[in-house]
Amino acid sequence: MRKRYFMNKVKIFMDYDGTIVSNQMRLYRFFVDHLPEGYKDILTVDEFWSLKVLGIHEIEWINKHFALGLDKLDWDRRKSKYIEEMKYLKYNELFSYTIPALEKLALKFELVLVTRRSNQKNLFQEIGNNGVFNYFADIIVIQHQGNVCKSEKILEKYNISSHDIFVGDTEDDLRAGLKLGIKTYFVKSGIRREWIIKKYFTNELFSKINVIENISQIQ
């Protein structure tokens, strides 16, 4: 959905979850809601997030420590079905720096939101509710299903300049930026940590990634 076009402006292709908003509480709320009664308080939100950051699947951890025998595939199917409902999206929170950073960046760059979501209608409602919709000249929504790289969808709509930028918090985002051959930022505000990201890329490729705390540090 392209809203407007800026002649000759450098473009920033920007991820959403973990980059613009914290989805920590949304994921935790789903986790608690779908646990059996009597087990809903086994992890605090910080403990839950520590597992996610380490790349540990929460159901694998629960089955190991409590022998509940929960079906991981069934859990993931339910998560895919319900996690983008507004009852959970309302738990996404803008970072304290998000609006000031977007205001500053929008003066200099053409901002394009590139995100994986299965429910586009609810995404648009969410970004309208949290007040970031108008900062973006375009919004590219990619389904979770399939292995389509974000770079492919970007190239369907844009001519890319070497001056353009990609910023995100996961290997999915960084892979897209590297494939496009543009300046690529890894923000540490999301679910991944630098040591995990390094495992996905060769030393040569990782050396091309700019590591920053959050989007307020984009130059």
Backbone as CSV, one residue per row, in Angstrom:
resi,resn,N_x,N_y,N_z,CA_x,CA_y,CA_z,C_x,C_y,C_z
1,MET,0.845,-1.187,0.000,0.000,0.000,0.000,0.882,1.239,0.000
2,ARG,1.131,1.767,-1.178,1.993,2.939,-1.283,1.155,4.196,-1.131
3,LYS,1.502,5.027,-0.170,0.696,6.210,0.146,1.202,7.460,-0.556
4,ARG,2.517,7.592,-0.676,3.060,8.772,-1.333,4.482,8.482,-1.776
5,TYR,5.013,9.324,-2.630,6.327,9.090,-3.215,7.200,10.305,-3.005
6,PHE,8.432,10.075,-2.592,9.377,11.161,-2.373,10.510,11.051,-3.390
7,MET,10.613,12.026,-4.269,11.655,12.015,-5.281,13.032,12.168,-4.642
8,ASN,13.924,11.222,-4.961,15.343,11.295,-4.600,15.636,11.181,-3.103
9,LYS,14.658,10.870,-2.283,14.951,10.661,-0.870,15.506,9.255,-0.651
10,VAL,16.501,9.154,0.202,16.991,7.840,0.606,15.886,7.122,1.375
11,LYS,15.733,5.836,1.098,14.662,5.063,1.727,15.200,4.260,2.911
12,ILE,14.404,4.203,3.962,14.675,3.283,5.069,13.560,2.245,5.096
13,PHE,13.913,0.994,4.865,12.975,-0.115,4.987,13.077,-0.613,6.424
14,MET,11.961,-0.559,7.133,11.991,-0.748,8.578,11.032,-1.850,9.023
15,ASP,11.557,-2.775,9.794,10.748,-3.820,10.418,9.838,-3.196,11.487
16,TYR,8.858,-3.957,11.946,7.896,-3.431,12.925,8.084,-4.048,14.317
17,ASP,7.714,-5.320,14.487,7.789,-5.962,15.808,9.240,-6.069,16.271
18,GLY,9.523,-5.519,17.440,10.868,-5.551,17.982,11.736,-4.392,17.544
19,THR,11.280,-3.670,16.530,12.021,-2.524,16.002,11.310,-1.224,16.334
20,ILE,10.009,-1.187,16.088,9.178,-0.016,16.377,8.365,-0.222,17.646
21,VAL,7.905,-1.449,17.848,7.144,-1.772,19.061,7.788,-2.947,19.785
22,SER,7.603,-2.987,21.087,7.966,-4.159,21.879,6.793,-5.134,21.853
23,ASN,7.048,-6.364,21.420,5.992,-7.383,21.418,6.150,-8.356,22.582
24,GLN,6.952,-7.978,23.547,7.231,-8.837,24.700,5.959,-9.196,25.465
25,MET,5.156,-8.199,25.807,3.955,-8.453,26.597,2.898,-9.197,25.788
26,ARG,2.843,-8.943,24.481,1.876,-9.659,23.637,2.183,-11.152,23.634
27,LEU,3.429,-11.518,23.427,3.805,-12.929,23.414,3.593,-13.576,24.782
28,TYR,3.889,-12.831,25.827,3.712,-13.365,27.183,2.234,-13.570,27.499
29,ARG,1.394,-12.640,27.079,-0.035,-12.747,27.357,-0.635,-13.984,26.686
30,PHE,-0.225,-14.238,25.441,-0.691,-15.447,24.756,-0.216,-16.689,25.510
31,PHE,1.033,-16.673,25.920,1.626,-17.792,26.661,0.800,-18.114,27.907
32,VAL,0.503,-17.109,28.701,-0.249,-17.313,29.941,-1.665,-17.793,29.647
33,ASP,-2.316,-17.169,28.676,-3.708,-17.512,28.371,-3.883,-18.963,27.945
34,HIS,-2.863,-19.543,27.325,-3.010,-20.881,26.758,-2.337,-21.979,27.581
35,LEU,-1.854,-21.628,28.759,-1.334,-22.649,29.664,-2.483,-23.309,30.429
36,PRO,-2.305,-24.563,30.847,-3.333,-25.206,31.672,-3.490,-24.481,33.006
37,GLU,-4.682,-24.574,33.571,-4.917,-23.997,34.891,-3.934,-24.606,35.897
38,GLY,-3.460,-23.765,36.793,-2.497,-24.223,37.780,-1.056,-24.003,37.375
39,TYR,-0.849,-23.614,36.101,0.519,-23.395,35.610,0.711,-21.998,35.024
40,LYS,-0.277,-21.144,35.180,-0.231,-19.844,34.520,0.774,-18.870,35.140
41,ASP,1.274,-19.198,36.320,2.230,-18.301,36.973,3.626,-18.914,37.077
42,ILE,3.922,-19.881,36.227,5.216,-20.564,36.349,6.381,-19.700,35.878
43,LEU,6.113,-18.703,35.047,7.160,-17.789,34.589,6.670,-16.354,34.680
44,THR,7.520,-15.464,35.144,7.219,-14.032,35.054,7.480,-13.587,33.624
45,VAL,7.057,-12.387,33.286,7.293,-11.886,31.933,8.783,-11.794,31.638
46,ASP,9.584,-11.396,32.614,11.033,-11.297,32.392,11.669,-12.670,32.206
47,GLU,11.205,-13.653,32.972,11.727,-15.016,32.818,11.334,-15.595,31.462
48,PHE,10.099,-15.346,31.059,9.632,-15.796,29.749,10.478,-15.190,28.643
49,TRP,10.729,-13.886,28.735,11.490,-13.201,27.690,12.930,-13.691,27.650
50,SER,13.472,-14.046,28.787,14.834,-14.587,28.820,14.930,-15.878,28.013
51,LEU,13.895,-16.715,28.085,13.870,-17.929,27.276,13.820,-17.596,25.795
52,LYS,12.956,-16.645,25.427,12.808,-16.273,24.020,14.111,-15.717,23.464
53,VAL,14.767,-14.881,24.251,16.031,-14.274,23.820,17.093,-15.345,23.571
54,LEU,17.070,-16.403,24.364,18.034,-17.492,24.202,17.658,-18.444,23.071
55,GLY,16.498,-18.221,22.460,16.055,-19.086,21.377,15.444,-20.383,21.850
56,ILE,15.024,-20.432,23.111,14.415,-21.634,23.684,12.903,-21.569,23.500
57,HIS,12.328,-22.608,22.911,10.870,-22.650,22.748,10.233,-22.874,24.118
58,GLU,9.257,-22.053,24.436,8.655,-22.101,25.768,8.021,-23.456,26.091
59,ILE,7.453,-24.116,25.081,6.814,-25.411,25.322,7.858,-26.494,25.592
60,GLU,8.989,-26.424,24.916,10.065,-27.373,25.200,10.548,-27.214,26.645
61,TRP,10.657,-25.974,27.095,11.108,-25.721,28.466,10.091,-26.241,29.478
62,ILE,8.806,-25.969,29.229,7.751,-26.409,30.151,7.691,-27.930,30.233
63,ASN,7.732,-28.583,29.081,7.669,-30.047,29.081,8.870,-30.664,29.794
64,LYS,10.019,-30.028,29.679,11.223,-30.534,30.337,11.124,-30.413,31.855
65,HIS,10.579,-29.303,32.336,10.588,-29.034,33.774,9.306,-29.476,34.486
66,PHE,8.201,-29.604,33.736,6.936,-29.949,34.386,6.276,-31.199,33.799
67,ALA,6.882,-31.762,32.757,6.380,-33.009,32.157,4.891,-32.932,31.823
68,LEU,4.468,-31.809,31.227,3.050,-31.649,30.886,2.683,-32.326,29.568
69,GLY,3.677,-32.618,28.753,3.391,-33.278,27.486,2.610,-32.418,26.512
70,LEU,2.803,-31.111,26.565,2.113,-30.217,25.636,2.640,-30.419,24.217
71,ASP,1.749,-30.351,23.248,2.101,-30.567,21.845,2.649,-29.266,21.260
72,LYS,3.919,-29.265,20.922,4.565,-28.061,20.409,3.952,-27.600,19.085
73,LEU,3.679,-28.538,18.184,3.105,-28.175,16.887,1.706,-27.591,17.051
74,ASP,0.916,-28.202,17.935,-0.423,-27.671,18.199,-0.337,-26.278,18.809
75,TRP,0.613,-26.079,19.717,0.818,-24.760,20.328,1.137,-23.720,19.264
76,ASP,2.047,-24.060,18.361,2.449,-23.112,17.320,1.305,-22.817,16.357
77,ARG,0.470,-23.823,16.084,-0.694,-23.589,15.224,-1.674,-22.626,15.891
78,ARG,-1.926,-22.833,17.173,-2.822,-21.927,17.901,-2.244,-20.513,17.965
79,LYS,-0.950,-20.440,18.151,-0.297,-19.136,18.198,-0.450,-18.406,16.868
80,SER,-0.224,-19.108,15.767,-0.388,-18.497,14.445,-1.820,-18.019,14.226
81,LYS,-2.773,-18.771,14.763,-4.185,-18.449,14.557,-4.633,-17.248,15.368
82,TYR,-4.151,-17.122,16.605,-4.710,-16.130,17.528,-3.814,-14.931,17.846
83,ILE,-2.506,-15.029,17.620,-1.589,-14.009,18.123,-1.787,-12.642,17.466
84,GLU,-2.418,-12.609,16.282,-2.651,-11.334,15.611,-4.071,-10.811,15.804
85,GLU,-4.802,-11.397,16.737,-6.099,-10.829,17.096,-5.867,-9.555,17.901
86,MET,-6.813,-8.629,17.823,-6.647,-7.347,18.512,-6.536,-7.528,20.027
87,LYS,-7.119,-8.592,20.563,-7.026,-8.821,22.013,-5.584,-9.018,22.453
88,TYR,-4.717,-9.458,21.517,-3.291,-9.583,21.830,-2.471,-8.424,21.284
89,LEU,-2.837,-7.928,20.117,-2.084,-6.805,19.544,-2.119,-5.576,20.448
90,LYS,-3.164,-5.449,21.252,-3.251,-4.283,22.141,-2.128,-4.268,23.172
91,TYR,-1.453,-5.408,23.356,-0.346,-5.464,24.316,0.985,-5.017,23.714
92,ASN,1.045,-4.848,22.388,2.250,-4.282,21.789,2.410,-2.848,22.276
93,GLU,3.629,-2.459,22.598,3.871,-1.118,23.131,4.966,-0.420,22.339
94,LEU,4.725,0.836,21.982,5.783,1.629,21.371,6.922,1.794,22.366
95,PHE,8.142,1.744,21.867,9.276,2.092,22.722,9.217,3.587,23.018
96,SER,9.823,4.005,24.105,9.773,5.425,24.492,10.382,6.333,23.433
97,TYR,11.316,5.811,22.670,12.011,6.612,21.655,11.372,6.523,20.272
98,THR,10.353,5.690,20.089,9.838,5.420,18.748,9.334,6.672,18.043
99,ILE,8.405,7.394,18.646,7.828,8.570,17.984,8.880,9.644,17.719
100,PRO,9.702,10.039,18.705,10.743,11.030,18.408,11.681,10.586,17.288
101,ALA,12.037,9.311,17.272,12.940,8.809,16.234,12.281,8.845,14.864
102,LEU,11.024,8.413,14.774,10.323,8.434,13.493,10.134,9.858,12.991
103,GLU,9.816,10.774,13.884,9.661,12.174,13.488,10.950,12.711,12.881
104,LYS,12.061,12.408,13.504,13.361,12.877,13.023,13.732,12.216,11.696
105,LEU,13.562,10.913,11.613,13.939,10.187,10.405,13.069,10.561,9.215
106,ALA,11.781,10.804,9.458,10.857,11.129,8.370,11.181,12.458,7.704
107,LEU,11.896,13.324,8.388,12.296,14.600,7.791,13.365,14.407,6.725
108,LYS,14.157,13.375,6.872,15.315,13.166,5.998,15.135,12.007,5.032
109,PHE,14.369,10.984,5.440,14.259,9.755,4.666,12.810,9.462,4.275
110,GLU,12.657,8.619,3.263,11.355,8.032,2.942,11.265,6.726,3.725
111,LEU,10.332,6.654,4.657,10.216,5.486,5.525,9.222,4.483,4.948
112,VAL,9.652,3.236,4.864,8.809,2.160,4.343,8.760,1.047,5.387
113,LEU,7.569,0.735,5.848,7.391,-0.339,6.826,7.333,-1.670,6.087
114,VAL,8.148,-2.631,6.521,8.176,-3.959,5.905,8.039,-4.985,7.023
115,THR,6.904,-5.661,7.073,6.652,-6.543,8.215,5.967,-7.833,7.795
116,ARG,6.206,-8.876,8.567,5.496,-10.142,8.353,4.274,-10.174,9.260
117,ARG,3.136,-10.170,8.652,1.870,-10.313,9.370,0.898,-11.080,8.484
118,SER,0.057,-11.881,9.095,-0.955,-12.633,8.355,-2.284,-11.898,8.292
119,ASN,-2.510,-10.954,9.210,-3.768,-10.210,9.253,-3.486,-8.733,8.982
120,GLN,-3.558,-8.352,7.714,-3.232,-6.980,7.322,-4.209,-5.970,7.914
121,LYS,-5.483,-6.331,7.974,-6.490,-5.425,8.524,-6.156,-5.053,9.966
122,ASN,-5.818,-6.036,10.771,-5.503,-5.765,12.175,-4.193,-5.010,12.328
123,LEU,-3.241,-5.259,11.429,-1.998,-4.483,11.454,-2.292,-3.010,11.237
124,PHE,-3.091,-2.701,10.217,-3.402,-1.299,9.924,-4.153,-0.650,11.087
125,GLN,-5.043,-1.418,11.715,-5.748,-0.879,12.880,-4.767,-0.609,14.016
126,GLU,-3.836,-1.523,14.222,-2.856,-1.361,15.297,-1.985,-0.131,15.087
127,ILE,-1.422,0.023,13.884,-0.514,1.150,13.665,-1.272,2.466,13.580
128,GLY,-2.574,2.385,13.275,-3.397,3.588,13.373,-3.637,3.964,14.821
129,ASN,-3.918,2.960,15.637,-4.165,3.210,17.064,-2.938,3.753,17.782
130,ASN,-1.756,3.259,17.418,-0.565,3.699,18.152,0.108,4.935,17.552
131,GLY,-0.460,5.448,16.458,-0.031,6.748,15.958,1.189,6.778,15.063
132,VAL,1.584,5.639,14.479,2.768,5.650,13.614,2.434,5.553,12.127
133,PHE,1.175,5.362,11.788,0.772,5.128,10.398,1.290,6.210,9.459
134,ASN,1.131,7.462,9.827,1.440,8.563,8.914,2.925,8.845,8.739
135,TYR,3.771,8.186,9.498,5.213,8.371,9.305,5.734,7.584,8.102
136,PHE,4.939,6.640,7.616,5.410,5.749,6.554,4.790,6.096,5.208
137,ALA,5.666,6.217,4.209,5.205,6.481,2.850,4.580,5.243,2.230
138,ASP,4.946,4.086,2.734,4.459,2.832,2.174,4.514,1.763,3.256
139,ILE,3.652,0.765,3.106,3.626,-0.365,4.033,3.591,-1.645,3.212
140,ILE,4.588,-2.486,3.398,4.665,-3.765,2.698,4.418,-4.872,3.717
141,VAL,3.361,-5.646,3.491,2.985,-6.717,4.415,3.247,-8.062,3.741
142,ILE,3.984,-8.914,4.422,4.359,-10.219,3.890,3.785,-11.301,4.800
143,GLN,3.170,-12.297,4.195,2.594,-13.390,4.974,3.684,-14.192,5.682
144,HIS,3.333,-14.759,6.833,4.281,-15.609,7.553,4.553,-16.906,6.802
145,GLN,3.543,-17.434,6.122,3.706,-18.697,5.430,4.650,-18.533,4.243
146,GLY,5.459,-19.570,4.006,6.382,-19.540,2.878,7.734,-18.977,3.269
147,ASN,8.647,-19.025,2.328,10.020,-18.598,2.591,10.412,-17.386,1.754
148,VAL,9.451,-16.549,1.437,9.740,-15.372,0.626,10.564,-14.383,1.440
149,CYS,11.727,-14.024,0.927,12.570,-13.041,1.607,11.949,-11.658,1.453
150,LYS,12.072,-10.847,2.475,11.546,-9.484,2.411,12.136,-8.712,1.236
151,SER,13.360,-9.046,0.862,14.007,-8.351,-0.254,13.239,-8.540,-1.558
152,GLU,12.646,-9.714,-1.753,11.902,-9.984,-2.984,10.692,-9.064,-3.109
153,LYS,9.963,-8.896,-2.024,8.782,-8.033,-2.053,9.165,-6.567,-2.240
154,ILE,10.290,-6.175,-1.679,10.758,-4.801,-1.852,11.117,-4.550,-3.311
155,LEU,11.812,-5.500,-3.935,12.237,-5.331,-5.324,11.067,-5.329,-6.298
156,GLU,9.929,-5.883,-5.891,8.739,-5.830,-6.740,8.196,-4.409,-6.861
157,LYS,8.539,-3.538,-5.906,7.964,-2.192,-5.866,8.986,-1.077,-6.021
158,TYR,10.258,-1.359,-5.744,11.234,-0.275,-5.647,12.499,-0.543,-6.451
159,ASN,13.042,0.540,-7.006,14.411,0.534,-7.496,15.293,0.894,-6.306
160,ILE,16.271,0.077,-6.042,17.081,0.227,-4.839,18.370,0.984,-5.140
161,SER,18.704,1.896,-4.254,19.972,2.616,-4.311,20.899,2.074,-3.226
162,SER,22.194,2.121,-3.477,23.159,1.663,-2.474,23.123,2.528,-1.220
163,HIS,22.484,3.695,-1.316,22.371,4.587,-0.159,21.190,4.221,0.742
164,ASP,20.291,3.359,0.250,19.121,2.979,1.035,19.535,2.148,2.251
165,ILE,18.582,1.960,3.160,18.862,1.356,4.467,17.798,0.310,4.803
166,PHE,18.222,-0.768,5.453,17.273,-1.719,6.044,17.596,-1.829,7.526
167,VAL,16.554,-1.822,8.348,16.761,-1.925,9.793,15.756,-2.907,10.396
168,GLY,16.251,-3.797,11.252,15.373,-4.757,11.903,16.084,-5.483,13.030
169,ASP,15.341,-6.375,13.687,15.868,-7.025,14.898,16.095,-8.522,14.755
170,THR,15.884,-9.081,13.556,16.064,-10.523,13.384,16.915,-10.821,12.157
171,GLU,17.338,-12.069,12.066,18.120,-12.514,10.912,17.333,-12.370,9.617
172,ASP,16.022,-12.480,9.684,15.154,-12.300,8.521,15.345,-10.905,7.920
173,ASP,15.363,-9.899,8.768,15.551,-8.517,8.317,16.958,-8.297,7.769
174,LEU,17.934,-8.801,8.482,19.324,-8.575,8.093,19.647,-9.274,6.783
175,ARG,19.091,-10.453,6.598,19.294,-11.175,5.346,18.742,-10.369,4.173
176,ALA,17.594,-9.739,4.385,16.998,-8.922,3.325,17.890,-7.740,2.979
177,GLY,18.373,-7.038,3.998,19.235,-5.894,3.752,20.502,-6.271,3.019
178,LEU,21.112,-7.385,3.423,22.343,-7.834,2.776,22.087,-8.254,1.331
179,LYS,20.966,-8.932,1.075,20.641,-9.334,-0.295,20.405,-8.124,-1.190
180,LEU,19.850,-7.069,-0.625,19.610,-5.848,-1.390,20.891,-5.057,-1.610
181,GLY,21.930,-5.372,-0.852,23.194,-4.672,-0.986,23.162,-3.260,-0.441
182,ILE,22.337,-3.041,0.591,22.201,-1.699,1.162,22.689,-1.697,2.610
183,LYS,22.807,-0.512,3.176,23.271,-0.386,4.554,22.272,-1.083,5.475
184,THR,22.777,-1.972,6.315,21.912,-2.831,7.120,22.196,-2.643,8.606
185,TYR,21.127,-2.347,9.358,21.237,-2.133,10.803,20.547,-3.258,11.564
186,PHE,21.229,-3.787,12.566,20.619,-4.700,13.532,20.356,-3.920,14.810
187,VAL,19.074,-3.857,15.214,18.733,-3.180,16.464,18.582,-4.219,17.573
188,LYS,19.116,-3.890,18.743,19.099,-4.826,19.871,17.849,-4.676,20.740
189,SER,16.834,-4.008,20.205,15.608,-3.748,20.964,14.618,-4.902,20.913
190,GLY,14.876,-5.886,20.035,13.908,-6.957,19.839,14.288,-8.270,20.490
191,ILE,13.904,-9.355,19.836,13.996,-10.679,20.442,15.367,-11.323,20.290
192,ARG,16.186,-10.834,19.363,17.493,-11.429,19.118,18.607,-10.664,19.828
193,ARG,19.669,-11.385,20.128,20.876,-10.790,20.678,22.012,-10.980,19.677
194,GLU,23.010,-10.142,19.802,24.082,-10.116,18.807,24.763,-11.473,18.650
195,TRP,24.972,-12.194,19.748,25.688,-13.470,19.660,24.892,-14.519,18.885
196,ILE,23.560,-14.419,18.947,22.737,-15.343,18.163,22.772,-14.955,16.689
197,ILE,22.673,-13.660,16.409,22.716,-13.188,15.024,24.007,-13.641,14.346
198,LYS,25.109,-13.613,15.066,26.400,-14.009,14.490,26.386,-15.450,13.995
199,LYS,25.543,-16.286,14.578,25.483,-17.688,14.178,24.819,-17.876,12.814
200,TYR,24.073,-16.878,12.364,23.362,-16.987,11.095,24.180,-16.502,9.903
201,PHE,25.292,-15.830,10.144,26.046,-15.215,9.056,27.533,-15.530,9.169
202,THR,28.192,-15.566,8.023,29.643,-15.705,8.030,30.252,-14.439,8.624
203,ASN,31.497,-14.521,9.023,32.178,-13.337,9.558,32.188,-12.205,8.544
204,GLU,32.370,-12.565,7.276,32.402,-11.549,6.222,31.069,-10.816,6.123
205,LEU,29.973,-11.571,6.145,28.652,-10.943,6.054,28.327,-10.154,7.316
206,PHE,28.655,-10.723,8.474,28.333,-10.014,9.716,29.080,-8.694,9.809
207,SER,30.259,-8.625,9.222,31.037,-7.382,9.261,30.349,-6.252,8.502
208,LYS,29.381,-6.600,7.655,28.646,-5.593,6.884,27.407,-5.088,7.628
209,ILE,27.130,-5.667,8.788,25.947,-5.295,9.565,26.328,-4.279,10.631
210,ASN,25.574,-3.192,10.702,25.790,-2.168,11.722,24.935,-2.500,12.942
211,VAL,25.554,-2.682,14.086,24.845,-3.045,15.316,24.586,-1.788,16.138
212,ILE,23.309,-1.519,16.433,22.932,-0.352,17.230,21.923,-0.780,18.289
213,GLU,21.724,0.080,19.272,20.768,-0.237,20.334,19.333,-0.185,19.829
214,ASN,18.997,0.860,19.073,17.619,1.053,18.616,17.581,2.059,17.473
215,ILE,16.387,2.314,16.941,16.261,3.142,15.742,16.645,4.596,15.963
216,SER,16.733,5.035,17.193,17.123,6.427,17.441,18.582,6.674,17.074
217,GLN,19.348,5.593,16.855,20.768,5.730,16.536,21.067,5.616,15.046
218,ILE,20.036,5.513,14.227,20.257,5.458,12.777,20.808,6.790,12.294
219,GLN,21.857,6.715,11.505,22.486,7.929,10.960,22.022,8.177,9.525
